[in-house]
Amino acid sequence: MNNKNLNEFFECLGYEFEDLNLITEALTHKSYTREINNERLEFLGDAVLDLVVGEFLFFEFPNSEEGILSKLRAALVNEASFTKLANEICLGKFIYLSPAEEHNNGRIKPSILSNAFEAVMGALYLEAGLEKVREISLGLIHKAFPEINPEKLLKDYKTTLQEITQAHFGCTPEYRLLSSKGPDHKKEFEIGVVINDKVYSSAKGHSKKVAQQNAAKEAIEILKKELNL
């Protein structure tokens, strides 16, 4: 990647790196070269983003219990979420990939985009500190997720699953009630995700909506392994 392309990336990111070797490492997928890759920076970025998002939620929802905060963080700190944030800065365009990975649509693979986003945030932390990571990552989160609350965020699992099934199976998932038990005021529902008449996952929740969201999340994880996403 030449300096012109790096400058374009800096404009998308909203920050210009002084250490070009650092950001080059963050943008280098392991398929590109044996000398360097972004896996170590990805490890660091994951930890930094976990802290930044956890801190943000702690102050944003002062009356929420730990369980709700954990669910919110899990909805924001994951591959699907980081892929959205990566797309906000057109990250796929700037990643160094091998020709084979390029041919395999690596620039739009959620795993590659998500990992590269974490690596960029890790590099940003090393060069500019936590405050700059906070500024950029939270700005992107607010753009990608205009309404940050449990119901809206968890709906993203269903949206993501539908996008996957439409792309790979040409159908939308069906949510089937498998069981319900307990008294009316404390009922527990089990919902199964059915794709092409096959039950891919099931999950429970104290409402059908929550159970559907949980089941969609499980189905996404299964499909990522099955389809090598």
N, C-alpha and C positions, 0 to 999 in steps of 0.2 A: 504494500500500500504506500503510495507516495504522500508527500506532505499536503498536497491539495485535498486528497481524500481524508486525511487525518483532520485537516481544518474543517472539512464538511461535517465530520463526526463531532468535533468539538462544538460546532454551532448547534447541532442537534442535541447534544448533551447539556449544553449551557455551561461548559467549563473547558478551559484550554490547559492541557497538561504541559508542564515544563519538562518532565522526565518522559521523553518519547519512548525510551526502552521499556518503561513501566507500563504504559498504556498499550504498547505493541504486544507485550506479554499477555496482558488481559484480553486482548482481541484474538489471540492465537489458539485455535483449537488443536487438540492433541494429534489430529490426523495430518496437520500441516507440516510439522517438523519434529524431529526427535530432540532437538536442542532445548527448546523451551515450549511450554504450553501454559494455559491459564488455570490449571487445576488447583495450584496452591493459592492463587489469588481468589479463586472461587470459594475455597474453604474459608478464607478470611472474610470475604464479603458476606457469606451466609451468616456468620456469627455477628457481624456488624449490623446487618439488616434485621436480624432477630432482635437485637437490642434497640435499634431505632424504632422499629414498629411496636415493640412491647412498651417502650417508654411513651410513644405517641398515644397508644390506646389507654394506658394507665391514666394519663391526664385528660384525654378526650372523653372518657366514660368513668367519671369519679364514683358513680354509684353502682357500677357493675361488679358482680362477683368474679372471683378468679376463673371459674369455669367458663363464663361468657367471654372474658378477655382472652382466654386460651383459644376458644373457638374462633374468635375474631382474628387473632394472630395467625392461626392455622389457615384461615381463609385468605390471608394476605401474604404470608410467607410460604409459598409453595411454587411449584413449577408453572402451573397455569397462570398464576398472578404475575410472576416474574416475566413470563413470556409476554404478557400484556404490556408490562412496563418497558420491556426491551423493544417492543413494536412502537411504543410512543417515541422512541429516539431512533427508529429505523436501524436498530443494531445489526440485524441480519445482513445488511448491505456491507458492513464494515469488518466482518469476522474473517480471519485468515483460515481458509479451509483447503484440504487436499482436493485435487480434481475429482477423485472418487466420491468424496463426501458432497462436493458441489453437485455432482451428477445425481446423488441420492436426495436432492432437495434439502441439503443440510442447512441452508440459510433460513428455512422456515420450520425446522424441527424444534418443537418446544424444549426438548432437553438441551440442545445446543444454545438456543437463545437464552434460556433461563440461566444456564451455567455461565454464559458470557456476561450476562447482566450482573450476576453476583461478583464475577471477577473484576468487572469495571468498578463496581462499588468498593471492592477490596482495594483496588489501586487508588481510587479517589481518597479513601481513608488514609492510606499511607502517605500520599502527597499533600493532601489539604486538610485532613483531620475529620473528626466526627461531625462537626457542625456543617461542613459542606456536604457530607453524605446525607445528613438529615434534611438539609435544604432541598437537594436535588431529588432524593428518593421520595420524600413526602410530597413534593410538588407533582411528581409523576403519579403517585398513588391517588392524589386528589383528582387528577385528570382522568385516570383510568377507572376510578371508582368514585363517581360524583356523590353517591350516598353511601356513607360508611356506617352500616348497622348490620346486625346479625342476619336478618332476613334477606336484605339485598345482596350481601356478600355471598351467602350460602347458595343463593339462586345461581350464582356463576357456575357452580358445579354442574347443574342441570343444563345450562347453556353450553358449557364446554363439552359435555357428553354428547349433546345433540349435534354439535359441530363435527365431532369425531365420527359418530355413527352415520351421519349424512355423507361425509366424505368417503368413508371406507365401506359402508354397507348399503348406502342409498336408502336409508330408512331412519325413522326417529325412534328413540327408545320408549318402551311402554313401562309404566310403573304399576305393578300389580300388588294388591293387598294380600299378604300371605297369612297374617294372623293379627288378632287384637285381643288383649287381655287386660284384666284389672278393672276396678270400679270406674264409673263415668268421670269422676273428678281426677282420676290418676291413671288414665288408660295408656297402654303402651302398644304401639303399632309396629308391625314388621312389614316392610315393603321390599319387593323384589324388582330388579331392573331386568326387563326382558327385551332381548334384541334378536330379531328373526326367530322367535319362538324358543329361544334359549335363555334361561335365567343366568345372568352373568354375575350378579351380586345381590346381597340382601342386607338390610340394616334396620335397626330399631330406632324409635323416637317417641316422645310423648305427644306428638301430633303427626298427622300424615305428611305434612309439609317437611318437617324436620327429618322424618324417616326417609322420605324421597331424596332429600339433599344428601343425607349420609350414604344412601345406597348409590347415588350418582357418583359420589366421590370414590367409593370403593370400585365401581365399574371402570372409572377413568384409570385407576392404578392398574387394574387387570389388563385393560386394553393397551395401555402404554407398553407393557411387557409383551403382550401377544402380537402387537403390530410394530413393535420396535420403534415407538415414537420418541 
